Structures are given as C-alpha cells and as structure tokens.
Amino acid sequence: MKSTEKRYNAFSDRLKREFGCRVHRIGVDAGFTCPNRDGTVGTGGCIYCGGRGSGSHGILPELGVREQVEHGKEIMARKYKARRFIAYFQAYSNTHAPVDRLRRLYDEALASPDVVGLIVGTRPDCLPPEVLDLLGEYAQKTWFWLELGMQSHLDRTLEYLGRGHDFRTFEEGVRRVKGAGLRLCCHLMLGLPGETREEMLAGADTLNSLGVDGVKLHLLHIMKGTELELRYQRGEVGVMERDDYVGLVCDYLERLESGIVIQRLTGDGGRDHLVAPLWSLKKFEVLNAIDAELERRGTRQGAKINDELRITNSNPEP
C-alpha cells in the first residue's frame, strides 16, 4: 500500500499534532495598506502585487474582521471538516499601523469561538520595537506565527520587483523577530526574472543559515492589473512550465533543513485575477506531482544536507 507520509515537514501535519484535529487558516483583510504604497517607502508597490494586496483573493474586505472570520469558518468547516481555525492577517502589511489599532483588530479575530491561533503577514521594515513587543504578547497567549516576505535573497531581484528594501533589511528583520522569540515563516518566490536555477536553490541555503521556522514557496504568477502583467504582455517576463516547477521545488526541498516547516509549496492568484500560468489553478495536481516526484527520487526534505554530512563524517580530516 502506498504510504501517505509526506516527504517534507508539512504544516498541516504540524497542526494536527498540535491540536489533534483538522485546523485551517482563514484569510483576513483588516484594511491595512503598505509602506511601499502609502509613500512611507514608495507609492507604486511591488510589481506583482494587485490592487487588494498579494494573495488576497477570496477575502471579503467589505466585512469586518469578526464577520470575515465567521464567514471563513463556515466555508472551511463545510468544505474541509475543519474544527479549529487560525486567523490569518494576509492582505498588505499587517503591522503597519499604531499598536492600539493592531491590538483591537487582532483581539477581534481571536474573540471568535474555535479560533486557536493568529498569523500575521508583514514586511521586514514594518517591525518597530513597540510592534514587536505587542506581537510577543500574542505569542504568549495564543498559537502565533509571523510571516515576512523575503521573495529573493538577491538585491538585484528585489530592486527589479520594486520591493523598496534590500536583503540586509530582511536579515535585520529576521534577527529582531527571532530575538523576540517569535515563530517566523518566510515567503520566497521561484521563477523570478533573471535568476538562474542555482541562484534560486541558493535561497534554501540562505533560509537554513537564518534559522527560520517555516517557509512558503510561491511560483511567479502574473496577476491582472499589475506592472508585472504589462511586462509579461510585452514578452519581457516568462513563467515556468509545471514539470519544471515541480522539479525545482523538489530540488529546493532537498537542500532545506528538515526541521523547517513547509507552509506552502505552490500558489495561484485566483481564477478571476490570474493571467499565467493557468496550470497553477490546479493546486492539488501540482502538490500531487511534487509528492510523486519526491517518491520517484526516493528523497525527502533535507536529503542533500544529510548526504553532505554523511560524506563529511565518513571522510574526517587527518
């Protein structure tokens, strides 16, 4: 019989061990903006980000936070039989506001029954000391993760994407988050323009060295109404084919420390907003292909690191 065990450290498995039941994230749009849009850092935003924030499709921002959570709970319970939920502040930069407003909105989400945790997505340049102190409070009283957008470890790519900060800023953000004792998940994109395969894979080595707790891998996808769509239509940007992406993800996992939790291995922009690649809409087919490729190789997360350690240990220095 074929084993159902994942060959990587899956977030869903971590949640089941932690809570003993199926737990799902519920995306929340709390009406934040971004320093790369409101003039603090820039006004144009990242070239891949749509008008409602990257990854915000499916969220109903016209509802209040509590109503969004309740709506999401109903859907997740019906669709996935979920029994516990994590409020995920996803759209834009969810620490880019005064502390009293952040506290009010986070508390509103946690007040909903069966919400057992909180995930907050933000940028590395949106973590002043008073905000880190606040996040530390939530880490003490609920199951808390902070997410930071890394996207790439290459400054030339960050500049191309219009991120509004360099990699050193990201490294400093990670250092401060880890110093505050918070669980940290980092986002990284594969297939970014101008990056070689080896440069992409080197991102795994970077995450290992930073000591992050989790990672979300995203393929580059083109959203309607973005600067990236204009460049794609002009033929300046291409997207990966599915099999190439699957192979790259498996290579990446082999180089990633086995203790790092994998929160995502693919992503899409939503059927109404996605321009390319359309194969990414079939998310479960992509995930199944990744599982099948890892099994075909007989490999798993961290395998290349373990191989290197075995070679080193079997050939000690004289």
Secondary structure, 3 states (H helix, E strand, C coil): CCCCCCCCCEHHHHHHHHHCCCEEEEEECCCCCCCCCCCCCCCCCCCCCCCCCCCCCCCCCCCCHHHHHHHHHHHHHHHHCCCEEEEEECCCCCCCCCHHHHHHHHHHHHCCCCEEEEEEEECCCCCCHHHHHHHHHHHHHCEEEEEEEEECCCHHHHHHHCCCCCHHHHHHHHHHHHHCCCCEEEEEEECCCCCCHHHHHHHHHHHHHHCCCEEEEEECCEECCCHHHHHHHCCCCCCCCHHHHHHHHHHHHHHCCCCCEEEECCCCCCCCCEEECHHHHCHHHHHHHHHHHHHHHCCCCCHHHHHHHHHHHHCCCC
